[in-house]
Amino acid sequence: MALTPRLDLRQTTSLVMTPQLQQAIKLLQMSNMELAEYVEAELEQNPLLEHDEREQSEGQDDAAPANGADDGAADGTQDPEPPQDSLDLASADSMPADGDAPLDTDYENVWDGGDSADFDGSSLRFDATRIGSGGRADFSDSESGIEATLSSEITLQDHLLEQLGVDIVDPGDRLIGLHLITMLDGAGRLSGDLSDVADRLGCPLERVEDVLARMQRFDPPGVFARDLKECFAIQLREMDRLDPAMQRLLDNMHLFEKYDLAGLRKACGVDKEDFADMLAEIRSLQPKPGALFEHEIAQPVIPDVLMRPQADGGWRLELNADTLPRVLVNRHYYADIARGARDKEAKEYLSERLNSASWLVKALHQRATTILKVAAEIVRQQDGFFEHGVTNMRPLVLRDIAEVIDMHESTVSRVTSNKYMATPRGIFELKYFFSAALSSADGGATHSAEAVRHRIKELCDAEQPGAILSDDDITDRLREEGVDIARRTVAKYREAINIPSSVKRRRIKSGRT
């Protein structure tokens, strides 16, 4: 056989990740805050993309998609088929069959790599319907956020600097104090080595230690401590309660951490009544005095899907329009500047911007409808949880949802990441409703791992000090209730929900009585 170069033709099939598909996948896995930032960046870069500033009519039905046909005739844009932004679930058994589902979109197969110019996106508008009579659904809300109305709070550093200026007069000692303040962490604990401060400032270590001792009397009590033991000692000294017995307790804090209360009381050399008073005093101390000056504004989770019961039974799902941008492609502006474009480069730029804006609008539309479709199937599958609570949660994996709605598992995984649903039982991430299956001891229906973890917590919370359940005891209880589970699985679930071992629980509960 001759080894010579030659040309062969081969026909193969492969999945091509087009830029449009990559954009859609990227948008699908974004949270609502990341989506808002992304859309704002696109609005700045693309002159053909703009906010939809038009308000919806007050009398429009919440569930109805925005009707922009008449509006489009006025401004040169027309609506595409709007995203289905609400869905009624009459019951778990009355969901539409797979073939009747209004949405049939799989992000893995939606684009075949064809020319994006075939899609005339200039006439598309993505319009998220407003839910109720709340604020605007776009990102051009003129009202300032509530954070802008908050008064400034004094920080720990500001509080300590005020005391430093009053209590320490010597300029050299003040400079040392400034360095010590910069060495504090968020808990008010001193981090770093004092010898480094002495070397940097060129002063004796004894002087730095003397300044530290004076600053340890600053408010709040316990600040500038180097460890937990010193933090408690400073606070007890401030209350005139650092007697020899309390000092011995601090010296044996490792026994307290192990809940070895009997050994700790023996080390302190006090009777049971005095020991109980000492423990009460220790528990009243502040292990992180600097945390009193933390003033972080709590950022609430904004749900992507709103769920509410219907009067005639079942559930109603709606997309939260406040988390969805309202953007459109400005056809008039494109026509105006296209007439003035003379060279080939300008025309190619306008064409590329038009296609980019059009595909973004379509991707937003597709993201919204896909989220609603996945959420609706989750509600149908977990109807028992919403009706009766976590004990009725059924096992669920990504494949169960993907097969019903005819999508790939990876698509369902992207939809459920960083997406939240507001339900009558609280706000949950969509991934919360997926749980592994545990077999039944009697061969019946399987049990959800989340429901089993909840049952383990109930058993531990109901324990009496004299009847603490070991992992073997919990295993036997669950098997009596029909859950086939191993002891090591019980231990893993117990540790996952931060429940101590039976030995520690016995010491904790006996110490409180």
Disulfide bonds with the S-S distance in Angstrom:
none
